[in-house]
Amino acid sequence: MNDENSSNSICPKIKWEKYGLIAHPPNTTYWTKTHCMVPTPSNQTNESIDILFASRDNLNRSTIGFFKFKFNEPFRKLKLESKDPLLKPGRLGSFDDNGVLPSSSIIIKNKEFLYYIGFKPGGTTRMDLFGGLAIKNDIGNNYTRYSESPILERNKINPFINTAPWVIRHKNQFYMYYVSGIEWVSKDIPRYNIQITTSIDGINWNRKKKLVAIDLIHGEDALARPYVFYDREFKVFRMWFSAKGRGLTYKNYRICYAESLDGFNWKRKEVLDEENFKSLMGIDDEICCYPIIIKNRNKYYMFYNGNNYGKDGLLLAIGQE
């Protein structure tokens, strides 16, 4: 359940300053010709963090690589750290045979679980998107698919798109926040919200009942990849996501923020618009989407995509309370 935008956030409001593009598509390998899409954090320390991203080849197929971001050099242009893809598209006919994009990374029993987005062109609709799982052991840099089938797929309560999983551990279970389709308005226009499911092991998810975290408000059509963490200082769950709609003043994606005391019942707090997240002309003035927010030494580092969904690269904003 969720309310429309409301004030009185539990956490202090973050004041953001944008720094523009900090990484461009490397274009140094066959698989990194365009885009640095859907930044996803991995392997965070006090000094640095790996930023997984999806890049595209000449056939527009997405593959996963990573940059390393150092907190003491925040404005240094990032360079590709992975000479080879960490995860490639799947076999012909599989749910991810035309592209893989990172969505969430978490350590479970000393192994890194990468929840990812699998893409393939649709038939009567323009695309199919489902959630996959790949696992990396301590040895080696590449991920291995848990299964060639999605772990987040169609079922009785979610018969359409099910994708962009974000997973956190809280107390004795895992929470997954994911994008789920409500309907297709036409071949090219899906409508989807953000839903919740839980798991004991991070592999098998309880999806017998529909649990909506953030629903569409009037005028909205789509809510994109949620990013969630539990803020121990303020004892609150915090979520950033992207929203767009044909009936809104912002018809393309804008970044939104919500809070929850229990991880299930959410209240929207703000849209990061021109008043508090002023656009960079030609860079993110049309689209702001897919944010991740990393807290380090009392600063917040936002990595996100701008115009053309990250075709030109990865953007950085730094915030303080």
C-alpha positions as CSV (number, residue, x, y, z in Angstrom):
1,M,0.0,0.0,0.0
2,N,1.2,3.6,-0.6
3,D,0.0,7.2,-0.5
4,E,0.5,9.9,-3.0
5,N,3.3,12.3,-2.5
6,S,3.4,13.6,1.1
7,S,5.8,15.7,3.2
8,N,7.1,15.0,6.6
9,S,9.8,12.6,5.7
10,I,11.3,10.6,8.6
11,C,14.8,11.2,7.1
12,P,16.2,14.7,6.5
13,K,15.9,15.9,3.0
14,I,19.0,15.4,0.8
15,K,20.3,18.4,-1.1
16,W,21.8,17.2,-4.4
17,E,24.5,18.6,-6.6
18,K,24.9,17.2,-10.0
19,Y,28.3,16.5,-11.6
20,G,27.2,15.1,-15.0
21,L,28.7,12.2,-16.9
22,I,31.4,10.3,-15.0
23,A,31.6,7.3,-17.4
24,H,31.0,6.9,-21.1
25,P,30.3,3.7,-23.0
26,P,33.9,2.3,-23.3
27,N,33.5,1.4,-27.1
28,T,36.8,-0.5,-26.7
29,T,35.3,-4.0,-27.0
30,Y,32.6,-5.6,-29.2
31,W,30.1,-5.6,-26.3
32,T,30.5,-2.0,-25.1
33,K,29.5,0.1,-28.1
34,T,26.8,2.2,-26.5
35,H,25.0,2.7,-23.1
36,C,25.9,2.4,-19.5
37,M,22.5,1.3,-18.3
38,V,21.0,0.4,-14.9
39,P,23.9,1.1,-12.5
40,T,24.0,-1.6,-9.7
41,P,26.3,-1.6,-6.7
42,S,28.6,-4.5,-5.8
43,N,31.5,-5.2,-3.6
44,Q,31.3,-2.0,-1.5
45,T,34.1,-1.0,1.0
46,N,34.8,2.2,2.8
47,E,37.2,3.2,0.0
48,S,35.4,2.0,-3.2
49,I,32.5,0.4,-4.8
50,D,32.0,-1.6,-8.1
51,I,29.3,-0.3,-10.3
52,L,27.8,-3.0,-12.5
53,F,26.2,-1.7,-15.7
54,A,24.7,-2.9,-19.0
55,S,26.3,-2.0,-22.3
56,R,25.2,-2.8,-25.9
57,D,26.9,-4.3,-28.9
58,N,26.3,-3.4,-32.6
59,L,23.2,-5.5,-32.6
60,N,21.8,-3.7,-29.6
61,R,22.1,-6.6,-27.2
62,S,22.9,-5.8,-23.6
63,T,25.8,-7.4,-21.7
64,I,27.1,-6.8,-18.1
65,G,30.4,-5.2,-17.1
66,F,31.6,-2.9,-14.3
67,F,33.5,0.2,-13.3
68,K,35.2,0.8,-10.0
69,F,34.4,4.1,-8.2
70,K,36.7,5.4,-5.5
71,F,35.1,7.7,-2.9
72,N,38.3,9.8,-2.5
73,E,38.4,10.5,-6.2
74,P,34.7,11.1,-7.0
75,F,35.2,13.1,-10.1
76,R,37.7,10.8,-11.8
77,K,36.4,9.5,-15.1
78,L,35.6,5.8,-14.7
79,K,37.3,3.1,-16.8
80,L,36.1,-0.3,-17.8
81,E,37.4,-2.9,-15.3
82,S,36.0,-6.0,-17.0
83,K,37.8,-6.9,-20.3
84,D,35.3,-9.7,-20.8
85,P,31.5,-9.6,-20.0
86,L,30.6,-10.7,-16.5
87,L,27.4,-12.1,-17.9
88,K,26.3,-12.6,-21.6
89,P,22.9,-13.0,-23.2
90,G,21.5,-16.5,-22.8
91,R,21.0,-19.3,-25.4
92,L,18.7,-18.8,-28.3
93,G,15.1,-19.2,-27.1
94,S,15.8,-18.5,-23.5
95,F,14.2,-15.6,-21.6
96,D,17.4,-13.5,-21.8
97,D,18.7,-14.4,-25.3
98,N,18.7,-10.7,-26.5
99,G,20.1,-9.0,-23.4
100,V,21.0,-9.1,-19.7
101,L,21.1,-6.0,-17.4
102,P,22.1,-5.9,-13.7
103,S,19.5,-5.1,-11.1
104,S,20.6,-6.1,-7.6
105,S,23.6,-7.7,-6.0
106,I,23.8,-9.3,-2.5
107,I,26.1,-11.7,-0.6
108,I,24.4,-14.9,0.5
109,K,26.4,-17.6,2.2
110,N,29.7,-16.1,0.9
111,K,28.5,-16.1,-2.6
112,E,27.4,-13.1,-4.7
113,F,23.9,-13.3,-6.0
114,L,23.2,-11.1,-9.0
115,Y,19.6,-10.6,-9.7
116,Y,19.3,-9.4,-13.3
117,I,16.9,-8.4,-16.0
118,G,16.5,-10.7,-19.0
119,F,15.3,-9.2,-22.2
120,K,14.0,-10.5,-25.5
121,P,11.8,-8.9,-28.2
122,G,8.1,-9.7,-27.9
123,G,5.5,-10.9,-30.4
124,T,2.2,-9.2,-29.9
125,T,3.9,-6.8,-27.5
126,R,7.2,-5.1,-28.1
127,M,9.2,-6.9,-25.4
128,D,9.3,-9.5,-22.6
129,L,11.2,-8.8,-19.4
130,F,11.7,-11.2,-16.6
131,G,14.1,-11.6,-13.6
132,G,17.0,-13.9,-13.6
133,L,19.7,-15.0,-11.1
134,A,23.4,-15.5,-11.6
135,I,25.8,-16.5,-8.9
136,K,29.6,-15.8,-8.4
137,N,31.8,-17.8,-6.1
138,D,34.9,-16.3,-4.4
139,I,37.1,-17.5,-7.2
140,G,36.7,-16.0,-10.7
141,N,35.1,-12.8,-12.0
142,N,32.3,-14.1,-14.0
143,Y,28.8,-15.0,-12.9
144,T,27.2,-18.4,-13.6
145,R,23.4,-18.7,-14.2
146,Y,21.5,-20.4,-11.5
147,S,19.0,-21.5,-14.2
148,E,18.3,-20.8,-17.8
149,S,14.7,-20.1,-16.7
150,P,13.8,-16.9,-14.8
151,I,13.3,-17.0,-11.1
152,L,10.8,-14.1,-11.5
153,E,8.4,-15.0,-14.2
154,R,4.7,-15.0,-15.0
155,N,2.2,-16.5,-12.5
156,K,-1.5,-16.3,-11.6
157,I,-1.1,-13.0,-9.8
158,N,1.4,-11.4,-12.2
159,P,0.6,-12.6,-15.8
160,F,2.6,-9.9,-17.6
161,I,6.1,-8.4,-17.1
162,N,8.0,-9.4,-13.9
163,T,11.4,-7.8,-13.8
164,A,14.0,-5.5,-12.2
165,P,14.3,-7.3,-8.9
166,W,15.9,-5.5,-6.0
167,V,16.8,-7.7,-3.0
168,I,17.7,-6.9,0.6
169,R,18.1,-9.0,3.7
170,H,16.1,-7.9,6.8
171,K,16.1,-9.9,10.0
172,N,15.5,-13.5,9.0
173,Q,14.3,-13.2,5.5
174,F,14.9,-11.6,2.1
175,Y,12.6,-8.9,0.6
176,M,12.4,-8.5,-3.1
177,Y,11.0,-5.3,-4.7
178,Y,10.2,-5.8,-8.3
179,V,8.5,-4.3,-11.3
180,S,5.3,-6.1,-12.3
181,G,3.0,-5.5,-15.3
182,I,-0.6,-4.6,-14.8
183,E,-1.7,-4.5,-18.4
184,W,-0.6,-3.6,-22.0
185,V,-2.5,-0.6,-23.2
186,S,-1.2,-1.3,-26.7
187,K,1.7,-3.2,-28.3
188,D,4.1,-0.5,-27.3
189,I,2.7,0.7,-24.0
190,P,2.8,-1.4,-20.9
191,R,1.6,-0.3,-17.4
192,Y,3.5,-1.6,-14.4
193,N,3.9,-0.9,-10.6
194,I,6.3,-2.1,-7.9
195,Q,5.4,-5.2,-5.9
196,I,7.0,-7.2,-3.0
197,T,7.8,-10.8,-2.4
198,T,9.8,-12.6,0.4
199,S,12.1,-15.5,0.6
200,I,14.0,-17.5,3.2
201,D,16.9,-18.5,0.9
202,G,17.0,-15.8,-1.8
203,I,16.1,-18.3,-4.5
204,N,12.5,-19.5,-3.9
205,W,10.0,-16.6,-3.6
206,N,6.6,-16.6,-2.1
207,R,4.3,-15.1,-4.7
208,K,0.9,-16.6,-3.8
209,K,-0.5,-13.2,-2.9
210,K,-0.1,-9.8,-4.6
211,L,1.7,-7.3,-2.4
212,V,2.0,-3.8,-3.9
213,A,4.7,-1.6,-2.5
214,I,4.2,1.5,-4.8
215,D,1.2,1.7,-7.0
216,L,0.5,4.0,-9.9
217,I,-1.1,7.3,-9.1
218,H,-3.4,9.2,-11.5
219,G,-1.7,9.9,-14.8
220,E,1.2,7.4,-14.3
221,D,1.9,4.4,-16.5
222,A,5.2,3.0,-15.3
223,L,7.4,2.7,-12.2
224,A,10.9,1.5,-12.9
225,R,13.7,-0.3,-11.0
226,P,13.3,0.2,-7.3
227,Y,16.4,0.8,-5.1
228,V,15.8,0.1,-1.4
229,F,17.9,0.0,1.7
230,Y,17.2,0.0,5.5
231,D,18.6,3.1,7.1
232,R,19.6,2.0,10.6
233,E,20.2,5.5,11.8
234,F,16.6,6.6,11.2
235,K,15.1,3.0,11.5
236,V,13.3,3.3,8.2
237,F,13.2,1.7,4.8
238,R,14.1,4.1,2.0
239,M,13.3,3.6,-1.7
240,W,14.2,5.5,-4.9
241,F,12.5,4.6,-8.1
242,S,11.5,6.2,-11.4
243,A,8.0,7.1,-12.6
244,K,6.5,8.3,-15.9
245,G,3.1,8.7,-17.4
246,R,1.2,10.1,-20.3
247,G,-1.1,12.0,-17.9
248,L,1.8,13.6,-15.9
249,T,3.6,16.9,-16.5
250,Y,6.8,14.7,-16.6
251,K,5.9,12.2,-19.4
252,N,9.4,10.7,-19.3
253,Y,11.0,9.1,-16.2
254,R,11.7,11.2,-13.1
255,I,13.3,10.0,-9.9
256,C,10.9,9.6,-6.9
257,Y,11.5,8.8,-3.2
258,A,9.4,6.9,-0.7
259,E,9.7,5.7,2.9
260,S,8.4,2.7,5.0
261,L,8.6,1.7,8.6
262,D,8.1,-2.0,7.9
263,G,9.2,-2.5,4.3
264,F,5.6,-3.3,3.2
265,N,3.6,-0.1,3.6
266,W,5.1,2.8,1.7
267,K,4.5,6.5,1.5
268,R,5.8,8.6,-1.3
269,K,7.6,11.7,-0.2
270,E,8.9,13.6,-3.2
271,V,9.7,13.8,-6.9
272,L,13.2,15.0,-7.7
273,D,12.2,17.7,-10.2
274,E,13.5,21.1,-11.3
275,E,13.1,22.5,-7.8
276,N,15.4,20.1,-6.1
277,F,17.2,18.2,-9.0
278,K,17.8,20.8,-11.7
279,S,18.3,19.4,-15.1
280,L,21.6,19.4,-17.0
281,M,20.7,20.5,-20.6
282,G,21.3,17.8,-23.2
283,I,22.3,15.3,-20.5
284,D,19.3,14.5,-18.2
285,D,16.7,17.2,-19.1
286,E,14.5,14.6,-20.9
287,I,14.9,11.5,-18.7
288,C,16.2,10.8,-15.2
289,C,16.0,7.1,-14.2
290,Y,17.5,4.0,-12.6
291,P,19.2,5.6,-9.5
292,I,21.2,3.9,-6.9
293,I,22.2,5.8,-3.7
294,I,25.3,4.9,-1.8
295,K,26.0,6.5,1.6
296,N,29.6,7.0,2.6
297,R,31.1,9.2,5.3
298,N,27.9,11.3,5.6
299,K,27.6,11.9,1.9
300,Y,25.2,10.3,-0.6
301,Y,26.4,9.3,-4.0
302,M,23.7,8.9,-6.7
303,F,24.6,7.1,-9.9
304,Y,21.8,7.2,-12.5
305,N,21.0,7.4,-16.2
306,G,19.8,10.4,-18.2
307,N,18.6,11.0,-21.7
308,N,18.2,8.0,-24.0
309,Y,18.3,5.7,-20.9
310,G,22.1,5.9,-20.5
311,K,23.1,5.8,-24.1
312,D,25.8,8.4,-23.5
313,G,27.0,7.1,-20.1
314,L,26.6,7.1,-16.3
315,L,25.8,10.2,-14.3
316,L,26.8,11.3,-10.8
317,A,25.1,13.5,-8.2
318,I,26.4,14.0,-4.6
319,G,24.1,14.9,-1.8
320,Q,24.2,15.9,1.9
321,E,21.4,16.2,4.5
